[in-house]
Amino acid sequence: MLAAGGVDGVILATPNRLHVAGGQACVAAGLPVLVEKPLATDVASGWRLVAAAEAAGVALLTGHHRRHNPLIAAAKAMLDAGAIGTPVAVQGMFWLGKPDAYFAPDWRRAPGAGPIFLNLIHDIDLMRHLVAEITAVQAVTSNAVRGNPVEDVAVILLEFACGALGTMNVCDAIPAPWSWELTAGENPAYPRTDQACYMIGGSQGALELPSLRLWHQTGPRDWWQPLFTRIAPHPAGDSLLRQIAQFAAVIRGLEVPLVSGREGLRTLAVIEAIKTAAKTGHRVMVDN
């Protein structure tokens, strides 16, 4: 296809282990490429792809489509404006039950897959985007439910550059309503619930997502005083369609990538640190 010409850009949605080779082929052909997350299965190979794209001046994008959601833009604006004060703590959940048929392809049961790589990576990308860079992690995983070489469940402790701490609880073997997939309404294939999957707490209040419900008090912090709540306007927009529209604008030279290859690499570095922490049982610094 690349040799035949007539291509303006490439959406690379192959299995994870093929992302770097496919991305390098696109860069060599001078074609902007949108690589589905994760950018690579390890930081070292991901860095080679990013370096090749930057050296060639070819646009490389990472498919963290949630950043294109107007809801996330609204949450980011609220947090940047100080709606909750200084971030202090974060809690995130990804609990849902994947069917057995999901694991029929061998690669979904093999290293390089699993809910940390395939699902949590989106949540980590949003935490980096909304709160601050993640500087260190600790993690414990288990594969007790299915017994596959990849985890069923993981519990992660995050340390942010701003001083906040966070926990992420991840499991793809629990029928439950607390995940971005089931709460945000991004994809109509998932039955939507009215629950929260992220809670970001600060010195002056707390924000629930995806509802954009803000909790605050009218005076100084005081646990004897009532809490007030308001829900920010819910902007609409299909994040996947917006991602493709932005890619088209990048191809035409009208915009720079919203989520560059380098940004995808930074998120991948956190995931790699989580994997290392789970394997070693140690606190692991994130190399950003």
N, C-alpha and C positions, 0 to 999 in steps of 0.2 A: 504494500500500500504506500509506504513512504517513498519507495523507488519510483512508483508510478507518477507521483506528483499530484498537484491539485488539492493538497491538504493545507488548511490554514492553521489548525491546532489539533491537539490530541487529548482526549479524556482517557486516562489510563486506569482501568478498573479491573485489573488482573489480580490473581491471588497475591498476597503480600510479598512472598519471596521473589516475585518477578518484577516488582516495582522499579528497582534500581536499573536492571538491564533494559527494561522498556523505556524508562525515563532517559537513560543515556542514549538510546537509539534516537529518540525524539530530539534531544539536544544536538546530537551529531548532525541531524537533518535540518537544524535551525528552526524547529517548530516549537512554539509555546506548548507546554504540557501541564495539564491539571492531573495530578497524581492522587488517587484515592488514599485516604489515610490507612495505615501508617505510611509515611514517606518511604520507609525501609523497615527491615526487621532488626536492624542494629544501627547505632549512631555512626560507626566507622564507614559503612557502605553508604549511608545516607549523606554523610559529609562529602564523599566523592561525587555524588550526584549533584549536590548543591554547588560544590566548587566548579564542576564542569559547566553547569548552567550559567553561573556568574561570570566565569572566564569567557564564555561564548556570547554573553549578552542575551541569552535566551530566557524568556519568562518561565519560571517554574513555580507552580502553585500547589498547595496541599489541600486536599478535600475535607477540610474541617468546616462543613457547610453550616453548622450552627451559628458561627460568627456572622453569617449573612442574614440571620433572622432579625427582623426589626425589634422583636422582643428583647434580644440580647443588646442591641444598640441602645434601647431605652434603659435597660438595667445598668449598662456601663455608664451612661450619662448621669443617672441618679447617684451611683457610687462615686463617680468623679466629682460630682457637685457637693459631696459631703452629706448625702441623705442619711447615712447611718454613722457619721463621724469616722473615726479611724477604725479600719477592720481589725477585729480581735479574734474571731473564731468562725470556722466554716464547717458545715456538715453537708455531705452529699451522699445520695443513695442511688444505686442501680440494682434494683431487685425486679426480676421478671423470670418467667419460665419459658425457655426455648424448647420447642418440640424435638423429639428424637430425630425426626426427618432432617432437621437443620444440620445434624452432624453426619449425614450420609457422605458428603465429600470428605475424603481423607484429610485434606489440609486443615479442615476445621477442628480436627482432633489432635493435630500435631503441633509441636513447638513453633511459635510464630503466630498461632491463633490464640483462642481463649478470650474470655471477657476482658482481661486487662488490655490486650492488644486491640481487640475488635470493638470494644464498647467504652471502657474506662478512658481510653485515650481521648475521646470526645469531651468527657467531663473534665479531665485534666486540662485540656486546651482551654475550656471556658474558665476554669479557675485561674489559670495564668492570665487570661485576658481580663477578667473582671476584678481580681483581687491584687495579685502581684506575682512576680516570678517565684517559683518554688525552688528553694535552696537545698533542702534535705528531706529525706523520706525514711520511714520504717514500714515494714509490711510483713504480713503472715498470709499464706495461701493454703488451700486444701483442695484436693480432687476426690474427696470421699464419696461424692454422690455418683459420679459416672465412672471414675477410675481412669479417665483419659490422661494422656501425658500432659495435658494443660489443666489449669485450675477450674474449679466450679465456683469458688468463693474466695474473696480476698478482703482483708481489712487493712487500710493504709493510713498512716499518720503523715501529714504534710506540714512542713515548715516554710513560711513565706518570707520573702525579703523584707516586707513591711512589719514583721514581728508577729503576724497572725499565725495561728495554728489551725489545722483542719483535719477532719477524718473523712474517708471515703469508704463506704461499705458496698461491695460489689458481688452480685451473685446472679447467674443466669439459670438457676435451677429452682427458683421459688416463685410460685404463682402469687404475685403481689402487685400493688398499684404504684409503687414508688420508683419511677425511672423517668428520664427525660422522654423516652419513646412513648410512654403511656400518659404523660401529663401535659406535654407541650402542644400536642395536636399538630405536629409538623407533618406527620405521615398518616393519612386516613386509613392505612392498612392496620394500624394499631387501635384497639378500643381505648378511647380516651377516658381518663379518670380526673377527678377534681382535687387530687392530692398535690403536695409539694415534694420536689425531689432535691432541691438545694435550699439551704438556709445560711445566710451570710449575716453575722452579727458584728456590730460595731459599738463604739463608745457612746453613741447617741441613739441607737436604734437597731432594727434588724429587718432584713429583706427576705421574703419568700419568693422562690421561683419554681415554676414559671408564672405564677399568678401576679407577680409584681405587687404583692401585698407588703406595705411598709408598716412596721410597728414602731411606735415612738411615744415619748412623754413630752408634755408641754413645758416642764421645768427641769431642774436638775434630776439626775438619776435617783430614784427613790422607790424601793420595792413596796412601799406602803401606798404609793400613788397609782391611779389607774393608767393603763396603757391605751393608747388610741391607735387606730388603724385606718389606712386609706389604700385604695388600689389605684395604681397609676394607669393611665390609658393603655389599652392593649392594641398596639399597632399590628396591622396584618401584613402578611407577605409570605410566600412560599420560599423557604430558605434554599432549597435545591434549585428552583428556577432562578432565584436571584444570584446564586453562585454561578450558574451557566451564563447568565446575562453579563455578570462581571468578567467572566473569562472572555467572552466575546469582545468586551470593551478593552481588555488587556491585549488581545490579539490585534485589535485595530490601533493600538497605541494610545488610547484615550485615557486609560487608568493604569495604575500600578496594582499588583496583586494585593487583595485584602489579606489573604493568608499565604504568605510566600513559602517557598521551599525552606528557607532558613527558619521561619516561624514553625513550620511543621517539624523541623529538626530539633528545635528547642523543646517542643512537646514530647517528641520521641525520646529525648535525653531523660526526661522525667520518668517515662515508662520504663526505660532501660534501668534506671536507678531503682525503681520499684521492684523489678524482676531480680536485681542483684540483692536488694535488701531481703526479699523473701527467701532467696536461696541461702544467704549467709547468716541471716538473723541479726545483722548489724544495721546501724544507722548509716545511710549512704548519702554523701554530698552529691548534689546535681551539678554536673559540669555544663554550664551555660556559655 
